[in-house]
């Protein structure tokens, strides 16, 4: 895989683990970067995320020119994009953790808390099923590793690619055109995660 992959460093991602997983999946040219000019030349873009929605959104928007470059490359140039965990959640219109924070707004929805219930542990942590709704060239039904206390409440179910069951169905993946987001951590999901990343590297939406 000779394409340049931009793995965006905004201070809130498990960067080394994601980079290693991408390498294991076949990526050769991975730029871990906070430079919009590098992102502008990338042929695939990966946005990781760990922590709170508001903190992550502040990190991305705090890099001068990054949001504008992402919008150009992803929305207008249609390069393949993958958001991981909070990186997926940032695709939503807004998140309500620590007050309401505006997201990228690429896939309609709101990121809401998973409400605690008897016998339901929050955050949702550990291995769980990923059940694909219909077909997709990247995400397949399997078992992946999750760690999240908030979930993507999609405005249009057509964008829900896969679900997992944790006190009811929760979004495990969203998709729209060249945009893909996964709530699970491919870099922690062993063979399933590496296979998912390998398919992303071959994906030509």
C-alpha contacts under 8 A as a table, 3 or more apart, distances in Angstrom:
res1	aa1	res2	aa2	distance
1	X	26	X	5.95
1	X	27	X	5.15
1	X	28	X	5.86
1	X	29	X	7.73
1	X	201	X	7.36
2	X	27	X	7.09
2	X	28	X	5.96
2	X	29	X	6.22
3	X	27	X	7.65
3	X	28	X	7.62
3	X	29	X	6.35
3	X	42	X	7.70
3	X	43	X	6.01
3	X	44	X	7.42
4	X	28	X	7.93
4	X	29	X	5.00
4	X	30	X	5.97
4	X	31	X	7.14
4	X	41	X	7.78
4	X	42	X	5.15
4	X	43	X	5.51
4	X	44	X	6.65
5	X	27	X	7.59
5	X	29	X	6.11
5	X	30	X	4.73
5	X	31	X	6.06
5	X	42	X	5.67
5	X	43	X	6.13
5	X	44	X	4.87
5	X	45	X	5.77
5	X	46	X	7.34
6	X	30	X	6.05
6	X	31	X	4.98
6	X	32	X	6.17
6	X	33	X	6.66
6	X	38	X	7.24
6	X	39	X	5.70
6	X	42	X	5.64
6	X	43	X	7.76
6	X	44	X	6.31
6	X	45	X	4.84
6	X	46	X	6.13
7	X	15	X	7.58
7	X	19	X	7.52
7	X	30	X	6.81
7	X	31	X	5.93
7	X	32	X	4.74
7	X	33	X	6.20
7	X	45	X	6.18
7	X	46	X	4.88
7	X	47	X	6.18
7	X	48	X	7.59
8	X	32	X	5.91
8	X	33	X	5.20
8	X	34	X	5.88
8	X	39	X	7.92
8	X	45	X	7.56
8	X	46	X	6.39
8	X	47	X	5.46
8	X	48	X	7.13
9	X	12	X	7.31
9	X	13	X	6.95
9	X	15	X	7.17
9	X	32	X	6.11
9	X	33	X	5.22
9	X	34	X	5.04
10	X	13	X	7.35
10	X	34	X	6.16
10	X	56	X	7.71
10	X	59	X	5.28
10	X	60	X	5.64
10	X	63	X	7.49
11	X	56	X	7.98
11	X	59	X	6.59
12	X	48	X	7.59
12	X	49	X	5.49
12	X	50	X	5.45
12	X	51	X	6.93
12	X	55	X	7.95
12	X	56	X	6.03
12	X	59	X	7.30
13	X	48	X	5.07
13	X	49	X	4.39
13	X	50	X	5.15
14	X	17	X	5.79
14	X	18	X	6.21
14	X	48	X	6.90
14	X	49	X	7.07
14	X	50	X	6.83
15	X	18	X	5.16
15	X	19	X	5.96
15	X	32	X	7.58
15	X	48	X	7.30
16	X	19	X	5.02
16	X	20	X	6.09
17	X	20	X	5.12
17	X	21	X	6.16
17	X	187	X	6.04
18	X	21	X	5.03
18	X	22	X	6.15
18	X	48	X	7.83
18	X	186	X	7.80
18	X	187	X	5.32
19	X	22	X	5.12
19	X	23	X	6.23
19	X	30	X	7.19
19	X	32	X	7.86
20	X	23	X	5.06
20	X	24	X	6.16
20	X	187	X	7.87
21	X	24	X	4.96
21	X	25	X	6.16
21	X	186	X	7.65
21	X	187	X	5.29
21	X	194	X	6.21
21	X	197	X	7.69
22	X	25	X	4.93
22	X	26	X	6.44
22	X	27	X	5.51
22	X	194	X	7.35
22	X	197	X	6.39
22	X	198	X	7.56
23	X	26	X	5.17
23	X	27	X	4.72
23	X	28	X	6.21
23	X	30	X	7.99
24	X	27	X	7.27
24	X	194	X	6.79
25	X	194	X	5.34
25	X	195	X	6.73
25	X	197	X	5.89
25	X	198	X	4.63
25	X	201	X	7.91
26	X	198	X	6.45
26	X	201	X	7.71
27	X	30	X	6.80
27	X	201	X	7.18
31	X	38	X	7.77
33	X	38	X	7.04
33	X	39	X	7.60
34	X	63	X	7.17
34	X	66	X	7.95
35	X	38	X	5.43
35	X	39	X	6.57
35	X	66	X	7.53
36	X	39	X	4.90
36	X	40	X	6.02
36	X	64	X	7.94
36	X	65	X	6.18
36	X	66	X	5.14
36	X	69	X	6.02
37	X	40	X	4.98
37	X	41	X	6.66
37	X	69	X	7.93
38	X	41	X	5.36
38	X	42	X	6.43
39	X	42	X	5.05
39	X	45	X	7.34
39	X	69	X	7.05
39	X	70	X	7.43
39	X	73	X	7.97
40	X	69	X	6.11
40	X	70	X	7.68
40	X	73	X	6.39
42	X	45	X	6.69
43	X	79	X	5.99
43	X	80	X	7.34
44	X	79	X	5.79
44	X	80	X	5.14
44	X	81	X	6.01
44	X	201	X	7.87
45	X	79	X	7.42
45	X	80	X	6.49
45	X	81	X	4.84
45	X	82	X	6.33
46	X	81	X	5.89
46	X	82	X	4.78
46	X	83	X	5.88
46	X	84	X	7.61
47	X	81	X	7.83
47	X	82	X	6.23
47	X	83	X	4.71
47	X	84	X	6.23
47	X	87	X	5.20
47	X	88	X	7.76
48	X	83	X	5.84
48	X	84	X	4.68
48	X	85	X	6.65
48	X	86	X	6.83
48	X	87	X	4.77
48	X	88	X	7.80
49	X	56	X	6.73
49	X	83	X	7.88
49	X	84	X	6.14
49	X	85	X	5.67
49	X	86	X	4.38
49	X	87	X	4.55
49	X	88	X	7.83
50	X	56	X	7.57
50	X	85	X	6.83
50	X	86	X	5.80
50	X	87	X	7.85
51	X	55	X	7.28
51	X	56	X	7.08
51	X	86	X	7.07
52	X	55	X	5.35
52	X	56	X	6.23
52	X	86	X	7.51
52	X	97	X	6.83
53	X	56	X	5.23
53	X	57	X	6.08
53	X	86	X	6.38
53	X	89	X	7.33
53	X	90	X	6.95
53	X	95	X	6.24
53	X	96	X	8.00
53	X	97	X	6.36
53	X	101	X	7.64
54	X	57	X	5.20
54	X	58	X	6.07
54	X	95	X	7.27
54	X	97	X	6.73
54	X	98	X	6.95
54	X	101	X	5.80
55	X	58	X	5.14
55	X	59	X	6.19
56	X	59	X	4.97
56	X	60	X	6.38
56	X	86	X	7.39
56	X	87	X	7.99
56	X	90	X	7.95
57	X	60	X	5.26
57	X	61	X	6.06
57	X	90	X	6.78
57	X	101	X	7.86
57	X	102	X	7.97
57	X	103	X	6.72
58	X	61	X	5.22
58	X	62	X	5.65
59	X	62	X	5.09
59	X	63	X	6.90
60	X	63	X	5.79
60	X	66	X	6.78
60	X	67	X	7.03
61	X	64	X	7.16
61	X	66	X	6.69
61	X	67	X	6.06
63	X	66	X	5.55
63	X	67	X	7.95
64	X	67	X	7.96
65	X	68	X	5.37
65	X	69	X	6.10
66	X	69	X	5.09
66	X	70	X	6.08
67	X	70	X	5.12
67	X	71	X	6.14
68	X	71	X	5.14
68	X	72	X	6.22
69	X	72	X	5.06
69	X	73	X	6.14
70	X	73	X	5.24
70	X	74	X	5.68
70	X	75	X	7.62
71	X	74	X	5.37
71	X	75	X	5.11
71	X	76	X	6.79
72	X	75	X	5.78
72	X	76	X	5.09
72	X	77	X	6.15
73	X	76	X	5.91
73	X	77	X	4.72
73	X	78	X	6.15
73	X	79	X	5.96
74	X	77	X	5.75
74	X	78	X	4.70
74	X	79	X	5.24
74	X	80	X	6.99
74	X	81	X	6.62
74	X	178	X	7.42
74	X	179	X	7.45
75	X	78	X	5.50
78	X	178	X	5.91
79	X	178	X	6.53
80	X	178	X	4.98
80	X	179	X	6.26
80	X	180	X	7.85
80	X	200	X	8.00
80	X	203	X	7.38
80	X	204	X	7.14
80	X	205	X	7.04
81	X	178	X	6.29
81	X	179	X	5.01
81	X	180	X	5.96
82	X	88	X	7.58
82	X	179	X	6.43
82	X	180	X	4.90
82	X	181	X	5.40
82	X	182	X	7.61
82	X	200	X	7.85
83	X	86	X	7.53
83	X	87	X	4.37
83	X	88	X	4.19
83	X	89	X	7.81
83	X	91	X	7.82
83	X	180	X	6.35
83	X	181	X	4.39
83	X	182	X	6.27
84	X	87	X	4.64
84	X	88	X	5.03
84	X	181	X	5.92
84	X	182	X	5.19
84	X	183	X	6.04
84	X	184	X	7.00
84	X	185	X	6.52
84	X	186	X	7.88
85	X	88	X	5.23
85	X	89	X	6.54
85	X	148	X	7.63
85	X	181	X	7.67
85	X	182	X	6.02
85	X	183	X	4.24
85	X	184	X	5.85
85	X	185	X	6.43
86	X	89	X	4.69
86	X	90	X	6.11
86	X	183	X	7.28
87	X	90	X	5.34
87	X	91	X	7.23
87	X	181	X	7.37
88	X	91	X	5.61
88	X	92	X	7.92
88	X	174	X	7.83
88	X	180	X	7.73
88	X	181	X	4.45
88	X	182	X	5.80
88	X	183	X	6.29
89	X	92	X	5.77
89	X	95	X	7.81
89	X	111	X	6.40
89	X	151	X	7.59
89	X	152	X	6.10
89	X	181	X	7.77
89	X	183	X	7.61
90	X	93	X	7.78
90	X	94	X	7.59
90	X	95	X	7.80
90	X	103	X	5.10
90	X	104	X	5.82
90	X	105	X	7.76
91	X	103	X	6.18
91	X	104	X	5.11
91	X	105	X	5.59
91	X	106	X	5.20
91	X	107	X	5.57
91	X	108	X	7.82
91	X	181	X	7.85
92	X	95	X	7.33
92	X	103	X	5.44
92	X	104	X	6.15
92	X	105	X	4.93
92	X	106	X	6.33
92	X	107	X	5.29
92	X	108	X	5.43
92	X	109	X	4.95
92	X	110	X	5.74
92	X	111	X	6.84
92	X	152	X	7.40
92	X	154	X	7.80
93	X	102	X	5.98
93	X	103	X	4.84
93	X	104	X	6.16
93	X	105	X	4.02
93	X	106	X	7.23
93	X	107	X	7.01
93	X	108	X	5.55
93	X	109	X	5.46
93	X	110	X	5.90
94	X	100	X	6.62
94	X	101	X	5.44
94	X	102	X	4.31
94	X	103	X	4.57
94	X	104	X	7.80
94	X	105	X	7.27
94	X	109	X	7.03
94	X	110	X	5.09
94	X	111	X	6.34
95	X	99	X	7.86
95	X	100	X	5.64
95	X	101	X	5.29
95	X	102	X	6.55
95	X	103	X	6.71
95	X	110	X	5.56
95	X	111	X	4.42
95	X	112	X	6.43
96	X	99	X	5.14
96	X	100	X	4.27
96	X	101	X	6.30
96	X	110	X	7.55
96	X	111	X	6.32
96	X	112	X	5.92
96	X	113	X	7.71
97	X	100	X	6.57
97	X	101	X	7.69
97	X	111	X	7.93
97	X	112	X	7.23
97	X	113	X	7.32
102	X	105	X	7.73
105	X	108	X	6.09
105	X	109	X	7.95
107	X	154	X	7.66
107	X	159	X	7.43
107	X	176	X	7.18
108	X	154	X	6.03
108	X	155	X	5.16
108	X	156	X	6.94
109	X	152	X	6.74
109	X	153	X	5.40
109	X	154	X	4.18
109	X	155	X	4.53
109	X	156	X	7.68
110	X	152	X	6.03
110	X	153	X	5.21
110	X	154	X	6.56
110	X	155	X	7.58
111	X	150	X	6.29
111	X	151	X	5.39
111	X	152	X	4.52
111	X	153	X	5.81
112	X	150	X	5.29
112	X	151	X	5.48
112	X	152	X	6.57
112	X	153	X	6.76
113	X	149	X	6.09
113	X	150	X	4.22
113	X	151	X	6.27
114	X	122	X	6.88
114	X	123	X	7.57
114	X	149	X	5.67
114	X	150	X	5.24
114	X	151	X	6.35
115	X	122	X	7.63
116	X	120	X	6.07
116	X	121	X	6.74
116	X	122	X	6.07
117	X	120	X	5.15
117	X	121	X	7.67
117	X	167	X	7.82
120	X	166	X	7.48
120	X	167	X	6.40
121	X	124	X	6.18
122	X	125	X	7.63
122	X	148	X	7.89
122	X	149	X	5.74
123	X	147	X	6.60
123	X	148	X	5.26
123	X	149	X	4.04
123	X	150	X	7.72
124	X	146	X	6.57
124	X	147	X	5.55
124	X	148	X	5.36
124	X	149	X	5.92
124	X	166	X	7.04
125	X	145	X	7.46
125	X	146	X	5.28
125	X	147	X	4.36
125	X	148	X	6.62
126	X	145	X	5.27
126	X	146	X	5.31
126	X	147	X	6.55
127	X	143	X	6.46
127	X	144	X	5.41
127	X	145	X	4.41
127	X	146	X	6.17
128	X	143	X	5.44
128	X	144	X	5.71
128	X	145	X	6.44
128	X	146	X	7.09
128	X	164	X	6.72
128	X	165	X	7.53
129	X	141	X	7.47
129	X	142	X	5.78
129	X	143	X	4.40
129	X	144	X	6.41
129	X	164	X	5.61
129	X	165	X	7.25
130	X	140	X	7.61
130	X	141	X	5.23
130	X	142	X	5.20
130	X	143	X	5.58
130	X	144	X	6.62
130	X	162	X	6.27
130	X	163	X	5.82
130	X	164	X	5.16
130	X	172	X	6.45
131	X	140	X	7.53
131	X	141	X	4.78
131	X	142	X	6.82
131	X	162	X	5.24
131	X	163	X	5.32
131	X	164	X	6.21
132	X	135	X	6.89
132	X	136	X	7.99
132	X	139	X	7.24
132	X	140	X	6.08
132	X	141	X	5.24
132	X	161	X	5.88
132	X	162	X	4.08
132	X	163	X	6.56
133	X	160	X	7.37
133	X	161	X	5.49
133	X	162	X	5.33
133	X	163	X	7.55
134	X	161	X	7.38
135	X	140	X	7.81
136	X	139	X	5.96
136	X	140	X	7.08
136	X	161	X	7.64
137	X	140	X	7.77
137	X	199	X	6.95
137	X	203	X	6.86
138	X	196	X	5.86
138	X	197	X	7.70
138	X	199	X	4.96
138	X	200	X	5.46
138	X	203	X	6.88
139	X	161	X	8.00
139	X	162	X	7.92
139	X	173	X	7.87
139	X	196	X	5.93
139	X	199	X	7.89
140	X	196	X	7.57
141	X	162	X	7.97
142	X	192	X	6.96
143	X	189	X	7.74
143	X	192	X	6.94
144	X	184	X	6.23
144	X	185	X	7.19
144	X	186	X	7.22
144	X	188	X	7.87
144	X	189	X	4.98
144	X	192	X	6.69
144	X	193	X	6.95
145	X	184	X	5.58
145	X	185	X	5.75
145	X	186	X	7.41
145	X	188	X	6.08
145	X	189	X	5.13
146	X	183	X	6.99
146	X	184	X	4.56
146	X	185	X	6.10
147	X	184	X	7.06
147	X	185	X	7.75
148	X	151	X	7.36
148	X	183	X	7.93
151	X	170	X	6.58
151	X	171	X	6.70
152	X	170	X	7.50
152	X	171	X	5.95
153	X	171	X	7.29
154	X	157	X	6.26
154	X	159	X	7.18
154	X	160	X	6.98
156	X	159	X	5.99
156	X	160	X	7.65
157	X	160	X	5.22
158	X	161	X	7.66
159	X	174	X	5.44
159	X	175	X	5.31
159	X	176	X	6.02
160	X	163	X	7.46
160	X	171	X	6.58
160	X	173	X	6.28
160	X	174	X	4.66
160	X	175	X	6.55
161	X	171	X	7.89
161	X	172	X	7.53
161	X	173	X	5.16
161	X	174	X	4.83
161	X	175	X	5.85
162	X	171	X	6.16
162	X	172	X	5.14
162	X	173	X	4.87
162	X	174	X	6.87
163	X	169	X	5.90
163	X	170	X	5.30
163	X	171	X	4.47
163	X	172	X	4.50
163	X	173	X	6.68
164	X	169	X	5.56
164	X	170	X	5.23
164	X	171	X	6.34
164	X	172	X	5.64
165	X	168	X	5.18
165	X	169	X	4.55
165	X	170	X	5.95
166	X	169	X	6.31
166	X	170	X	6.55
171	X	174	X	7.24
171	X	183	X	7.20
172	X	182	X	5.77
172	X	183	X	4.92
172	X	184	X	6.49
173	X	180	X	7.34
173	X	181	X	5.41
173	X	182	X	4.24
173	X	183	X	5.89
174	X	180	X	5.85
174	X	181	X	5.12
174	X	182	X	6.54
175	X	178	X	7.64
175	X	179	X	5.60
175	X	180	X	4.49
175	X	181	X	6.34
176	X	179	X	5.14
176	X	180	X	6.60
177	X	205	X	6.56
178	X	205	X	5.35
182	X	185	X	7.47
184	X	189	X	7.95
185	X	188	X	5.38
185	X	189	X	6.18
185	X	193	X	7.26
186	X	189	X	4.91
186	X	190	X	7.34
186	X	192	X	7.32
186	X	193	X	3.81
186	X	194	X	6.44
186	X	196	X	7.05
186	X	197	X	7.08
187	X	190	X	6.93
187	X	193	X	5.97
187	X	194	X	7.02
188	X	193	X	6.93
189	X	192	X	5.74
189	X	193	X	4.53
189	X	194	X	7.40
190	X	193	X	5.41
190	X	194	X	6.30
191	X	194	X	5.16
191	X	195	X	6.02
192	X	195	X	5.24
192	X	196	X	6.21
193	X	196	X	5.03
193	X	197	X	6.29
194	X	197	X	5.13
194	X	198	X	6.10
195	X	198	X	4.97
195	X	199	X	6.27
196	X	199	X	5.25
196	X	200	X	6.32
197	X	200	X	4.90
197	X	201	X	6.26
198	X	201	X	5.13
198	X	202	X	6.56
199	X	202	X	5.11
199	X	203	X	5.97
200	X	203	X	4.96
